[in-house]
Each structure stands twice: as structure tokens, then as C-alpha cells.
Amino acid sequence: MVEPKIKLLGYGTDFIVPVRAYLHRSGAELYGDGEADSHFMNTLAKNSNKFKELNYAILVLWGDLNNQQKVIDVFGFSGINPWPGNPDVSTLVFRNGIYSPLEHTTCGDTLILLGKEEEYRRTTTSLENYFREPLKINLDI
């Protein structure tokens, strides 16, 4: 069976901010077994100051095969009160765990994912409810 283009790595509220993290198939081989999870958690921990103004974040990990770099596109959301609000979105890019300002951000697959996440979020009653269960969609975008 072929892996979907994007798969959910994890979600929860036990991070610096509530997070949903996805791994894109593009360049995923740069992450070894279970390494994607630890990579995003270490990157969040080392860069916690970049997340302090956010209500929550969606992360998409992928691999830049040309430069052999592990990349995390971060989409930070704020301004969700009153719920569901119309959140402001900030973008951050990390390459091998290092913040890379002025980087291009994301691809079309991720834009589709973000749109589906936002549609789903608006059907929930609170941030806690939104993070209680992940989005249930076919991630072979």
C-alpha cells in the first residue's frame, strides 16, 4: 500500500502551544524511523520564543533532498477569541532545526491541508474540542 502524500504525526496540547504535526512524503526519507517526531519536538523546544504569541500551530515536515535538509513549515494561528474567530496566520520555516527567515513557505498540498483544517476547526466549539480529535480526511492530497 502506498503511503498518503501527507500523514498525521501527532497532535495535542502538551507542547509549547497546541500543535498538529504532519509529515509530507516529499523527502520524508531524510527522517529515520521515529525521527520526525523527535525532530519537531526538539525544534519547538529550542525555538519556544517564536511560539509564545500563538494560540496554536500546524506544522508540516518535509525533506529538501537537494540540500539534504529537514524542513518544518510552521503555520501559527492567533486571534481566535471569541471562538472560532478569523485567525491571523504567521509562517515560520526551520531548516535542520534552525529558524530560516525569508524562506519560501509551503506547497499546494499543504495549502489544501490548511484549508481543510480551517474548515474543520470552524465546526468545533473550542480550541480544546478542536484538538481533541484530528481531522478525518484522506490525506492523499
DRENBATI-622625 format. One line per 4 residues: number of its first residue (from 1); for each residue y, x, z of N, C-alpha, C, O, CB. Coordinates in steps of 0.1 Angstrom, whole numbers, always signed. Atoms other than C-alpha are relative to their C-alpha. Glycine has a CB too. Layout:
REM DRENBATI-622625
NUM = Y,X,Z,Y,X,Z,Y,X,Z,Y,X,Z,Y,X,Z; ...;
***
This chain:
REM DRENBATI-622625
1 = -12,+8,+0,+0,+0,+0,+12,+9,+0,+13,+18,+8,+0,-10,+12; -12,-7,+1,+34,+13,-9,+10,-4,+11,+12,-15,+14,+7,-2,-14; -9,+2,-11,+59,+17,+19,+13,-7,-6,+16,-4,-18,+5,+14,+7; -12,+6,+5,+90,-5,+15,+11,+11,-1,+10,+21,+6,+5,-12,+10;
5 = -11,-10,+1,+122,+13,+5,+7,+3,+13,+11,+14,+16,+10,-5,-10; -7,-2,-13,+137,+8,+40,-9,-6,+10,-14,-18,+9,+14,-7,+0; +8,+6,-11,+118,+3,+72,+7,+2,+13,+15,+11,+15,-14,+7,+1; -6,+0,-13,+129,-5,+107,-6,+11,+8,-18,+11,+10,-1,-14,+6;
9 = +5,-10,-9,+126,+25,+130,+0,-5,+15,-10,-4,+22,+8,+12,-1; -1,+5,-14,+138,+8,+162,+13,-7,+2,+22,-7,-7,-1,+12,+10; -12,+8,-3,+163,-14,+178,+1,-2,+15,-10,-2,+22,+1,-14,-7; -1,+3,-14,+176,-21,+213,+14,+3,+5,+23,+8,-2,-10,+8,+7;
13 = -13,-1,-7,+204,-19,+238,+0,+12,+10,+9,+13,+18,+4,-13,+7; +1,-11,-10,+192,+12,+257,+6,+13,-5,+4,+24,+1,-15,+2,+2; -7,-12,+5,+213,+36,+236,+14,+0,+5,+18,-8,+13,-1,+0,-16; -14,-1,-4,+249,+46,+239,+7,-14,-3,+15,-19,+5,+7,+11,-8;
17 = -4,+14,+4,+257,+13,+221,-13,-6,-5,-22,+1,-9,+12,+0,-11; +12,+6,+6,+232,-13,+209,-2,+5,-14,+8,+6,-22,+1,-15,+0; +2,-6,+13,+216,+1,+178,-12,-6,-7,-22,-10,-1,-3,+15,+1; +11,+2,+9,+194,-8,+149,-1,+12,-9,+9,+15,-15,+1,-14,-8;
21 = +1,-12,+9,+180,+22,+130,-11,-3,-10,-22,-8,-7,-4,+12,+9; +9,+2,+11,+163,+21,+96,-2,+14,-7,+7,+23,-6,+6,-10,-10; +3,-12,+7,+147,+48,+76,-2,-4,-15,-10,-12,-18,-13,+8,+5; +1,+2,+14,+152,+48,+38,-10,+9,-6,-11,+21,-2,+14,+2,-7;
25 = +11,-8,+6,+123,+60,+17,+6,+12,-7,-2,+22,-9,-8,-8,-10; -6,-11,+8,+147,+83,-3,+1,+13,+9,+9,+13,+18,+14,-4,-5; +0,-13,-8,+140,+118,+11,-6,-1,+14,-5,+8,+22,+14,+4,+1; +5,+2,-13,+121,+104,+41,-10,+11,+3,-13,+13,+15,-8,-13,+1;
29 = +10,-11,-3,+96,+133,+37,+6,+12,+8,-1,+20,+13,-6,+5,-13; -6,-11,-8,+122,+156,+54,-2,-3,+15,-1,+6,+23,+15,+0,-3; +2,+3,-14,+114,+138,+86,-16,+0,+2,-23,-7,-5,+5,-14,+4; +15,+0,-3,+79,+146,+100,-4,-12,+8,+4,-21,+10,-3,+13,+8;
33 = +6,+12,-7,+57,+122,+119,+8,-2,+13,+9,+7,+22,-14,+3,+4; -8,+4,-13,+79,+105,+146,+13,+8,+1,+20,+5,+11,-9,+3,+11; -12,-8,-1,+107,+130,+139,+13,-8,-2,+23,-5,+3,+0,+11,-9; -12,+8,+3,+131,+103,+125,+5,-6,+13,+18,-6,+15,-3,-11,-10;
37 = -4,+6,-13,+132,+85,+159,+7,+10,+9,+18,+8,+13,-12,-5,+8; -6,-10,-9,+139,+117,+179,+13,+5,-6,+23,+8,+1,-9,+11,+3; -13,-5,+7,+165,+128,+153,+11,-9,+2,+22,-4,+6,-3,+2,-15; -12,+9,-2,+186,+97,+155,+4,-1,+15,+16,-2,+18,-3,-14,-5;
41 = -4,+1,-14,+184,+96,+193,+7,+12,+5,+17,+12,+12,-13,-2,+9; -7,-13,-3,+194,+133,+196,+14,+0,-6,+23,+5,+1,-8,+12,-4; -13,+0,+7,+222,+128,+171,+10,-9,+8,+21,-6,+10,-1,-5,-14; -8,+9,-8,+235,+98,+191,+5,+7,+13,+16,+6,+17,-7,-13,+3;
45 = -3,-6,-13,+233,+117,+224,+10,+11,-1,+19,+12,+7,-13,+5,+6; -9,-12,+1,+251,+148,+211,+14,-4,-5,+23,+3,-4,-6,+10,-10; -13,+5,+6,+279,+127,+195,+4,-13,+7,+11,-21,+0,-2,-2,-15; -3,+12,-7,+283,+100,+221,+15,-4,+0,+18,-16,+0,-5,+1,+14;
49 = -14,+3,+0,+321,+103,+220,+4,-8,-13,+14,-15,-12,+8,+12,+1; -3,+7,+13,+321,+89,+184,-4,-15,+1,+0,-22,-8,-8,+7,-11; +6,+13,-1,+304,+57,+196,+7,-9,+10,+4,-21,+12,-14,+0,+2; -5,+7,-12,+325,+47,+226,+8,-12,-3,+9,-21,+6,+8,+10,+9;
53 = -9,+12,+4,+348,+22,+208,-8,-11,-7,-2,-21,-11,+11,+5,-8; +8,+9,+8,+319,+4,+191,-7,-10,+9,-10,-8,+20,-10,+7,-8; +8,+10,-7,+302,-29,+201,-15,+2,-3,-23,+0,+6,+4,-14,-4; +14,-3,+4,+270,-19,+182,+1,+8,-13,+11,+9,-19,-8,-13,-2;
57 = +1,-8,+12,+258,+2,+153,-13,-2,-8,-23,-5,-2,+2,+15,+3; +12,+0,+8,+234,+1,+124,+0,+14,-7,+9,+18,-13,+0,-12,-11; +2,-14,+5,+220,+35,+113,-10,-1,-11,-20,-8,-10,-5,+9,+11; +10,-1,+10,+203,+43,+81,-2,+15,-2,+7,+22,-6,+5,-7,-14;
61 = +3,-14,+2,+185,+76,+79,-6,+2,-13,-14,-7,-18,-10,+5,+11; +6,-4,+12,+176,+93,+47,+0,+15,-2,+6,+22,+6,+7,-7,-12; +0,-14,+2,+170,+127,+33,+6,+4,-13,+4,-1,-24,-14,+5,+0; -7,-6,+12,+192,+147,+9,-9,+11,-5,-8,+23,+1,+15,+5,+3;
65 = +9,-10,+5,+165,+166,-10,+7,+12,-6,+1,+23,-6,-10,-7,-9; -7,-11,+7,+190,+186,-30,+4,+11,+10,+4,+23,+7,+12,-5,-8; -5,-9,-10,+204,+202,+2,-9,+1,+12,-6,+9,+21,+14,-5,+5; +10,+0,-11,+173,+197,+24,+7,-3,+13,+5,+4,+23,-6,+14,+1;
69 = -7,+5,-13,+194,+178,+50,-4,-14,+3,-6,-23,-5,+15,+1,-2; +2,+13,-6,+186,+149,+72,+13,-7,+2,+22,-1,+8,-8,+1,+14; -13,+7,+0,+214,+124,+68,-2,-14,+8,-12,-21,+6,+5,-3,-14; -1,+13,-6,+224,+94,+90,+13,-6,-4,+23,+0,-1,-2,+2,+16;
73 = -12,+8,+3,+248,+69,+77,+1,-10,+11,-8,-18,+14,-1,-8,-14; -3,+8,-12,+263,+51,+107,+10,-11,-4,+21,-7,-9,+4,+8,+12; -10,+11,+2,+280,+17,+104,+2,-6,+14,-6,-12,+20,-6,-11,-10; -4,+5,-14,+298,+9,+137,+8,-12,-1,+17,-13,-9,+8,+11,+7;
77 = -6,+13,+0,+309,-26,+144,+8,-2,+13,+3,+1,+24,-10,-11,-2; -8,+3,-11,+337,-36,+167,+8,-13,-3,+9,-17,-14,+10,+11,+4; -8,+12,+2,+359,-67,+173,-9,-13,-2,-6,-21,-11,+9,+1,-12; +9,+11,+1,+331,-92,+178,+3,-11,+10,-5,-21,+10,-15,+5,+1;
81 = -3,+10,-10,+347,-112,+205,+13,-8,-4,+23,-2,-8,+3,+6,+14; +11,+8,-4,+348,-141,+205,-11,+0,-10,-9,+2,-22,+4,-15,+3; +12,-1,+8,+313,-141,+191,+0,-12,-10,+3,-23,-6,-13,-1,+8; +4,-12,+5,+305,-139,+163,+11,+9,-6,+8,+21,-9,-10,-2,-11;
85 = -11,-8,+5,+339,-127,+152,-2,+4,-15,-11,+0,-22,+2,+13,+8; +1,-6,+13,+345,-109,+119,+3,+15,+2,+14,+20,+1,+11,-7,-10; -1,-14,-5,+338,-73,+129,+7,+9,-10,+6,+9,-22,-13,+5,+3; -5,-11,+7,+357,-43,+119,-12,+10,-2,-20,+10,+7,+12,+7,+7;
89 = +11,-9,+2,+333,-17,+104,+6,+14,-2,+14,+17,-11,-8,-4,-13; -3,-14,+2,+336,+21,+108,-12,+7,-5,-23,+3,-2,+5,+6,+14; +11,-8,+5,+315,+46,+90,+1,+14,+5,+11,+20,+6,-1,-1,-16; +1,-14,-4,+303,+79,+102,-12,+6,-8,-22,-2,-11,-2,+2,+15;
93 = +11,-7,+6,+280,+104,+84,-4,+12,+8,+5,+20,+11,+3,+3,-15; +4,-12,-7,+259,+130,+101,-10,+7,-9,-19,+1,-15,-7,-3,+14; +9,-8,+7,+241,+158,+83,-7,+10,+9,+0,+18,+15,+7,+7,-12; +7,-8,-10,+214,+176,+103,+6,-1,+14,+7,+9,+21,+0,+14,-5;
97 = -5,+3,-13,+229,+160,+134,+15,+4,+2,+20,+2,+13,-8,+8,+10; -14,-4,-1,+264,+173,+127,+9,-10,-8,+7,-13,-19,+3,+14,-6; -9,+9,+6,+293,+149,+120,+6,+6,-12,+11,+18,-12,+11,-4,+10; -5,-5,+13,+305,+153,+84,+11,-10,-5,+8,-19,-13,-11,+1,-10;
101 = -11,+9,+5,+339,+136,+79,+2,+2,-15,-1,+12,-21,+13,+3,+8; -4,+1,+14,+350,+127,+44,-12,+1,-9,-11,+4,-21,+9,+12,-3; +12,+1,+8,+314,+124,+32,+0,-14,-6,+5,-24,-1,-13,+2,+9; +2,+14,+6,+305,+96,+8,-10,-7,+9,-18,+0,+16,-6,+1,-15;
105 = +8,+7,-9,+287,+69,+26,-9,-10,-7,-3,-19,-15,+8,-8,+11; +11,+10,+3,+255,+50,+17,-2,-2,-15,+3,+4,-24,+4,-13,+6; +5,+4,+14,+239,+34,-14,-1,-15,-1,+1,-22,+9,-14,+7,-3; +1,+14,+2,+234,+0,-28,-11,-7,+8,-9,-18,+13,-3,-3,-15;
109 = +10,+6,-8,+201,-6,-10,+5,-3,+14,+2,-13,+20,-12,+9,+1; -5,+2,-13,+219,-1,+23,+11,-11,+1,+12,-18,+10,+6,+13,+5; -10,+11,+0,+248,-24,+13,-7,-14,+0,-3,-23,+7,+8,+1,-13; +7,+13,-1,+222,-52,+7,-5,-2,+14,-4,-13,+19,-12,+1,-11;
113 = +5,+1,-14,+206,-45,+41,+11,-4,+9,+10,-13,+17,-6,+13,+4; -11,+3,-9,+240,-46,+58,+5,-15,-2,+8,-21,+8,+12,+9,-3; -4,+14,+3,+249,-79,+41,-10,-10,+7,-6,-20,+13,+0,-3,-15; +11,+8,-6,+215,-94,+53,+1,+0,+15,+0,-10,+22,-14,+4,-5;
117 = -2,-1,-14,+221,-81,+88,+12,-8,+5,+11,-15,+15,+2,+15,+4; -12,+7,-4,+256,-96,+90,-3,-15,-1,+1,-23,+7,+12,+3,-9; +3,+14,+1,+243,-130,+77,-9,-4,+12,-7,-15,+18,-8,-3,-13; +8,+3,-12,+216,-129,+104,+7,+0,+13,+6,-9,+21,-12,+10,+0;
121 = -8,-1,-12,+240,-118,+131,+8,-13,+3,+9,-18,+14,+9,+12,+0; -9,+12,-2,+262,-148,+125,-8,-13,+3,-2,-23,+7,+7,-3,-13; +8,+12,-5,+232,-172,+132,-4,+1,+14,-10,-8,+20,-12,+0,-9; +4,-2,-14,+228,-158,+167,+11,-4,+9,+23,-5,+5,-4,+15,+2;
125 = -10,+5,-9,+246,-168,+198,+7,+10,+8,+17,+8,+15,-7,-9,+10; -7,-11,-7,+255,-134,+213,-6,+13,-5,-16,+14,-12,-3,-2,+15; +5,-13,+3,+251,-97,+209,-14,+2,+5,-23,+8,-1,+9,+11,+5; +13,-1,-6,+221,-98,+233,-10,-7,-8,-21,-2,-10,+0,-5,+14;
129 = +9,+8,+8,+205,-125,+212,-3,+7,-13,-14,+7,-18,+5,-14,-2; +1,-7,+13,+211,-106,+180,-9,+12,+1,-17,+15,-8,+14,+5,-5; +8,-12,-1,+194,-75,+194,-14,-3,+6,-22,+6,+7,+7,+10,+9; +13,+3,-6,+165,-94,+210,-11,+1,-10,-22,+5,-7,+1,-15,+5;
133 = +10,-1,+10,+147,-96,+177,+6,+5,-13,+18,+2,-16,-6,-14,-3; -5,-5,+13,+151,-77,+144,+0,-10,-11,-6,-21,-10,-8,+12,-4; +0,+8,+12,+159,-92,+111,-13,-1,-6,-20,+9,-7,+11,+5,-10; +13,+1,+6,+128,-106,+95,+2,-2,-15,+3,-14,-20,-8,-12,+6;
137 = -2,+1,+15,+132,-98,+57,-10,+10,-6,-14,+19,+1,+14,+2,-4; +7,-10,+7,+113,-80,+31,+10,+12,-3,+20,+10,-9,-5,-6,-14; -9,-12,+1,+128,-45,+32,-2,+8,-12,+2,+20,-13,-1,+8,+12; +2,-7,+12,+116,-35,-2,+12,-4,-10,+10,-11,-20,-14,-3,-7;
141 = -12,+4,+6,+152,-39,-14,+1,+6,-14,+11,+4,-21,+12,+3,+8;
***
